[in-house]
Amino acid sequence: MKTQFPMKNITPAFLLVLSGIYLLNFTVGVLELPDYLPIIGNLDEAVASLIFISALKHFGVDLTKYLPFGGAEKRAKNRSAQTA
């Protein structure tokens, strides 16, 4: 019996690969916004990183616990549980 790749995983997998390629910059700057533009120049990398991290989280790899702002809610719950 063949196991099939679930349809709900196609979009996150595609976005994971696409944002990974974008962050690795194989396009040599052809497809990205110029970084010398104030604020807008760095938004494309921020959005690609957000998509990459979200797609990884969909597949069970949670990188947000390593980010300083990612686990703030969990840390707050742990602190309140320890003091109670």
C-alpha positions in Angstrom: 0.0 0.0 0.0 1.4 3.4 -0.9 1.5 6.2 1.5 0.8 9.6 0.1 2.1 13.0 1.1 -0.8 14.7 2.7 -2.2 17.6 0.7 -2.2 19.9 3.7 1.6 19.7 3.7 2.2 20.8 0.1 1.9 24.5 0.7 4.1 24.7 3.8 6.7 22.5 2.1 6.7 24.7 -0.9 7.0 27.8 1.2 9.8 26.2 3.3 11.9 25.5 0.2 11.1 28.8 -1.5 11.9 30.9 1.6 15.1 28.9 2.3 16.3 29.5 -1.2 15.5 33.2 -0.8 17.4 33.4 2.5 20.4 31.6 1.0 20.4 34.3 -1.7 21.1 32.0 -4.7 19.6 34.8 -6.9 22.6 37.0 -6.1 20.4 40.0 -5.3 18.3 39.9 -8.5 14.9 39.2 -6.8 15.3 41.1 -3.5 14.7 44.6 -2.5 17.8 46.8 -2.2 19.0 46.8 1.4 19.9 50.5 1.3 16.2 51.5 1.2 15.3 52.6 4.8 13.1 50.1 6.6 11.7 48.5 3.4 15.1 47.1 2.4 15.2 44.6 5.4 11.5 43.7 5.4 11.9 41.1 2.6 14.4 39.1 4.7 12.2 39.5 7.8 9.2 38.2 5.9 11.2 35.3 4.4 12.5 34.4 7.8 9.0 34.5 9.3 7.7 32.2 6.6 10.6 29.8 7.0 10.2 29.6 10.8 6.4 29.1 10.5 6.8 26.4 7.9 9.3 24.6 10.1 6.9 24.9 13.0 4.2 23.3 10.9 6.4 20.2 10.5 7.2 20.0 14.2 10.5 21.9 14.4 9.8 24.8 16.8 12.6 27.3 16.6 10.7 30.0 18.4 11.8 28.6 21.8 15.3 29.7 20.9 14.3 33.2 20.1 14.4 35.8 22.9 10.8 36.9 22.2 9.4 33.6 21.0 8.9 31.8 24.3 7.8 34.8 26.4 4.3 33.5 27.0 5.7 30.1 28.0 8.3 31.6 30.4 5.6 33.8 32.0 3.3 30.7 32.6 6.3 28.8 34.0 7.1 31.7 36.4 3.5 32.0 37.6 3.3 28.2 38.1 6.6 28.3 40.2 5.4 31.1 42.4 2.0 29.5 43.1 
